[in-house]
């Protein structure tokens, strides 16, 4: 795990325990991620992070609503469908877009819109993401 990833995990752990974000947290996030941190915090505070829970399968999908599209985010794999993530990945950089950052911060703060759907809605939703590419 890279130093940036460890630092981010540490910051998120502190935010989660505290239940709020401090100006020091914001500075540290900006040190790690630059302008991506600013965009991520904006997404969090505009309530743009969604967590879909499907029943009865218990499948969970994370979606972050960006400026022009909704992006599927898979936090366990540190994956996002946005161009910023994909271009960084193909350049060999460790990709961490604003959507991934926003998802994690929103999760630890509890600033997530939770949406419960039946399993019937899962495939149509996934088809939407595939058609966006």
Secondary structure, DSSP 8 states (H G I E B T S, - for coil): --HHHHHHHHHHHHHHHHTS--HHHHHHHHHHHTHHHHHHHHHHHTT-EEEEEEETT--EEEEEE-SS-EEEEEGGGTEE-SHHHHHHHHTTS----HHHHHHHHHHHHT--EEEEEETHHHHHHHHHHHHH-
